[in-house]
Amino acid sequence: MFKKIWQIIIFIIFISFLAVIQFSLISAAPGIFGQINLGLLVLIFTLFFFGFRASIFLVLLFGFWFDLMTFKFFGFYTISLFFSALLGYWILNNWLTNRSLYSFLALMFITTVFYNFFSALLFYFTAPERSFLLGSGDFWLGLGYQLIWNLLAAILLFNLATTLIKKLKPFFLEKNTVL
């Protein structure tokens, strides 16, 4: 019980730290470095390796902090991350049959594209000026950069996670031979 409480506290501190890093450092970075989305990256990683419950907790925590720090309506990032987590969970349960690198890359790709389209459409329907972001070249360039960052991070994180997490180790079925 005490160990579980410490794990939750560490998780809260870690996600809060990531939200501050995303808002203060990464979002202010120039060019391609400003396209890294730690919230989405950690969401997909958490969904893939730790399950839906942990990812929803991450969505609520990261979304809350990011909604507090940005100028979009309160709940924008929480809603976008929540629907991305739902789609990712549905893909994991219905399409992807194993926990391989290819599954992780596919989940990362599909969820990143969905998150960006959903966020752009949500912003379009809630912004007072109603500028259509999907028609601008900046949206597509940002989506491309974010896909590159997320897929590179997926390769690195998957290899790191497979060395640390024992439940992802491959196992071999032994054939029973009858003499």
Contacts in CASP RR format, 6 or more apart in sequence:
PFRMAT RR
TARGET T0000
AUTHOR 0000-0000-0000
METHOD contacts of the structure
MODEL  1
MFKKIWQIIIFIIFISFLAVIQFSLISAAPGIFGQINLGLLVLIFTLFFF
GFRASIFLVLLFGFWFDLMTFKFFGFYTISLFFSALLGYWILNNWLTNRS
LYSFLALMFITTVFYNFFSALLFYFTAPERSFLLGSGDFWLGLGYQLIWN
LLAAILLFNLATTLIKKLKPFFLEKNTVL
11 54 0 8 1.000
11 57 0 8 1.000
11 58 0 8 1.000
12 61 0 8 1.000
15 42 0 8 1.000
15 58 0 8 1.000
15 61 0 8 1.000
15 62 0 8 1.000
15 65 0 8 1.000
16 61 0 8 1.000
16 65 0 8 1.000
18 38 0 8 1.000
18 39 0 8 1.000
18 42 0 8 1.000
18 62 0 8 1.000
19 38 0 8 1.000
19 39 0 8 1.000
19 61 0 8 1.000
19 62 0 8 1.000
19 63 0 8 1.000
19 65 0 8 1.000
19 66 0 8 1.000
19 69 0 8 1.000
20 65 0 8 1.000
21 38 0 8 1.000
22 36 0 8 1.000
22 37 0 8 1.000
22 38 0 8 1.000
22 39 0 8 1.000
22 66 0 8 1.000
23 65 0 8 1.000
23 66 0 8 1.000
23 69 0 8 1.000
23 70 0 8 1.000
26 33 0 8 1.000
26 34 0 8 1.000
26 36 0 8 1.000
26 38 0 8 1.000
27 34 0 8 1.000
28 34 0 8 1.000
29 36 0 8 1.000
31 145 0 8 1.000
32 145 0 8 1.000
32 148 0 8 1.000
32 149 0 8 1.000
34 145 0 8 1.000
35 142 0 8 1.000
35 144 0 8 1.000
35 145 0 8 1.000
35 146 0 8 1.000
35 149 0 8 1.000
36 146 0 8 1.000
36 149 0 8 1.000
37 112 0 8 1.000
37 115 0 8 1.000
37 146 0 8 1.000
37 149 0 8 1.000
37 150 0 8 1.000
39 58 0 8 1.000
39 62 0 8 1.000
39 66 0 8 1.000
39 81 0 8 1.000
40 81 0 8 1.000
40 84 0 8 1.000
40 111 0 8 1.000
40 112 0 8 1.000
40 115 0 8 1.000
40 146 0 8 1.000
40 150 0 8 1.000
41 108 0 8 1.000
41 149 0 8 1.000
41 150 0 8 1.000
41 153 0 8 1.000
41 154 0 8 1.000
41 157 0 8 1.000
42 58 0 8 1.000
42 62 0 8 1.000
43 55 0 8 1.000
43 58 0 8 1.000
43 59 0 8 1.000
43 62 0 8 1.000
43 81 0 8 1.000
43 84 0 8 1.000
43 85 0 8 1.000
43 111 0 8 1.000
44 88 0 8 1.000
44 104 0 8 1.000
44 107 0 8 1.000
44 108 0 8 1.000
44 111 0 8 1.000
44 112 0 8 1.000
44 150 0 8 1.000
44 154 0 8 1.000
45 154 0 8 1.000
45 157 0 8 1.000
45 161 0 8 1.000
46 54 0 8 1.000
46 55 0 8 1.000
46 58 0 8 1.000
47 54 0 8 1.000
47 55 0 8 1.000
47 85 0 8 1.000
47 88 0 8 1.000
47 89 0 8 1.000
47 92 0 8 1.000
47 107 0 8 1.000
48 92 0 8 1.000
48 99 0 8 1.000
48 103 0 8 1.000
48 104 0 8 1.000
48 107 0 8 1.000
49 161 0 8 1.000
49 165 0 8 1.000
49 168 0 8 1.000
51 89 0 8 1.000
52 85 0 8 1.000
52 89 0 8 1.000
55 85 0 8 1.000
55 89 0 8 1.000
56 82 0 8 1.000
56 85 0 8 1.000
59 78 0 8 1.000
59 81 0 8 1.000
59 82 0 8 1.000
59 85 0 8 1.000
60 78 0 8 1.000
62 77 0 8 1.000
62 81 0 8 1.000
63 75 0 8 1.000
63 77 0 8 1.000
63 78 0 8 1.000
63 81 0 8 1.000
64 78 0 8 1.000
66 77 0 8 1.000
67 74 0 8 1.000
67 75 0 8 1.000
67 76 0 8 1.000
67 77 0 8 1.000
67 78 0 8 1.000
68 74 0 8 1.000
70 76 0 8 1.000
70 77 0 8 1.000
72 123 0 8 1.000
72 126 0 8 1.000
73 126 0 8 1.000
76 119 0 8 1.000
76 122 0 8 1.000
76 123 0 8 1.000
76 126 0 8 1.000
79 122 0 8 1.000
80 115 0 8 1.000
80 118 0 8 1.000
80 119 0 8 1.000
80 122 0 8 1.000
81 115 0 8 1.000
83 114 0 8 1.000
83 118 0 8 1.000
84 111 0 8 1.000
84 114 0 8 1.000
84 115 0 8 1.000
84 118 0 8 1.000
87 110 0 8 1.000
87 111 0 8 1.000
87 114 0 8 1.000
88 107 0 8 1.000
88 110 0 8 1.000
88 111 0 8 1.000
91 106 0 8 1.000
91 107 0 8 1.000
91 110 0 8 1.000
91 111 0 8 1.000
92 103 0 8 1.000
92 107 0 8 1.000
95 106 0 8 1.000
96 103 0 8 1.000
96 106 0 8 1.000
96 107 0 8 1.000
97 103 0 8 1.000
99 168 0 8 1.000
101 154 0 8 1.000
101 155 0 8 1.000
101 158 0 8 1.000
101 159 0 8 1.000
104 154 0 8 1.000
104 158 0 8 1.000
105 151 0 8 1.000
105 154 0 8 1.000
105 155 0 8 1.000
108 150 0 8 1.000
108 151 0 8 1.000
108 154 0 8 1.000
109 147 0 8 1.000
109 150 0 8 1.000
109 151 0 8 1.000
112 143 0 8 1.000
112 146 0 8 1.000
112 147 0 8 1.000
112 150 0 8 1.000
113 143 0 8 1.000
113 147 0 8 1.000
116 139 0 8 1.000
116 142 0 8 1.000
116 143 0 8 1.000
116 146 0 8 1.000
117 134 0 8 1.000
120 133 0 8 1.000
120 134 0 8 1.000
120 139 0 8 1.000
121 134 0 8 1.000
123 133 0 8 1.000
124 130 0 8 1.000
124 131 0 8 1.000
124 132 0 8 1.000
124 133 0 8 1.000
124 134 0 8 1.000
133 139 0 8 1.000
161 168 0 8 1.000
162 168 0 8 1.000
162 169 0 8 1.000
END
